[in-house]
Structure formats: structure tokens, C-alpha cells
Amino acid sequence: MSNKNHLNLPEGEFIQITESDFDEEKRKKEKYQRAIETRKIRPRYSEDLIKQYKFFRKNIYNPQRVFHPCCDTDISPIKGFPNSEVILMDKDKDVARIMEKNNISNFIHGNVLKHNPKNPYDLVIILNPQLKSSDLTKHLVSGGYVLANNWHDNATELLEDENFQNIGTIDFKRFNRPFLAKGDFSKLEPEQWEIYFYVFQKLNLK
């Protein structure tokens, strides 16, 4: 049996670890910052998301005020809901700079948990926020809707919340077009490959 090491180095040779190896994360951050400065990183649209938003507004509900918290650089709701007031929000400073450089007037830089809008929303979009659904829907009107995915258990939280009615899921791959599977919440991540959005409606429990 060969006693060569798994890196296939000649016998007796070693890899030298230098200080620069520990600066890799710093270099990545600097590269990202330079990309921001040179406008290489821009706000992005997702055609798949836009198709689903279009399906939602035409077949389920056409909202007046849309809130997309923890949006990162995703501005798809702007195209998906062209006749609605769309508010995008994120606390990341780099995201804020990207949005400002690209004149995205719909964007608010700030902490979502401290957000206190003058008027409530009738649609909240929850995509990978790493925050609880209850924190993100505080300003949703009764009868308003939530579109959520479940990578951070946001859909699961809403399924267990008595304040919300479970409408169904938007499947957009099975027939190469979006459709609503009413009341079907059988596919949650990690098995959510055909499903992307879970649809909920806030109840009036007063």
C-alpha cells in the first residue's frame, strides 16, 4: 500500500500556511465592495418570481401596497406588481448603496423589526428573511395576503398561526406555468422544488 499523503505531495514536503491564507474572507469582502463601487453588482429581477407575482395578482388578489422585507438586491416585486405601491426594505449597508446608486426609489434602508409605516400593507412577501413571520406581518391588514417560502420555516410558522388561513401553494414547474394547488401544503422544504410560494390570508379574529 502506498504511504503517499492524500494531497499527492512528494514524501517529506509540507504545505506552508501563510498569513494571506487567513485573509481570504477579507479579500472577498474587498472584491465585493469594489464591485459595488464599479456598479458591477446591480439590483436583480427574477423572471420566475415575476411570473408568479403576475399569476397571483390576476388569479388571487391584486394588492395596493406590497411589502418585501429583507429583500437583499431583489426588485422583482416592482415588475410583478406594476400598479401597486411596492416597498423594499433591508438593513444591509451594501444593499442600500447598490439601491441608491441605481435609483431604486422603492427601497428603504433600515431594520425591519423597527419599521413603522404610516399605512398598512395588503401583501407581504417573505423570501429567506431569517426572521419570524410574526415579525414581518405586524403591519398586514386583516384580509391581506402573504407569499412565503420555507427555507427558514416561515411557511411552517404561518401554517401553525391561528391568525392566518392557508390558501394553497403556487406550483410553477409541473406544467411549465404557475397554478394554485388549493389547500395543498404537502411539499415543504427540503422537498420544495416544484413549489416556491405558499399563500396565506390574514384572518379578522376580532
Secondary structure as UniProt FT lines:
FT   TURN            6..7
FT   TURN            11..12
FT   HELIX           19..23
FT   HELIX           24..37
FT   TURN            38..39
FT   HELIX           47..59
FT   STRAND          65..69
FT   TURN            72..73
FT   HELIX           76..80
FT   TURN            82..83
FT   STRAND          85..90
FT   HELIX           93..101
FT   TURN            102..103
FT   TURN            105..106
FT   STRAND          107..109
FT   HELIX           112..114
FT   STRAND          121..126
FT   HELIX           133..136
FT   TURN            137..139
FT   STRAND          140..148
FT   TURN            151..152
FT   HELIX           154..159
FT   TURN            162..163
FT   STRAND          164..171
FT   TURN            174..175
FT   STRAND          179..182
FT   TURN            189..190
FT   STRAND          195..202
//
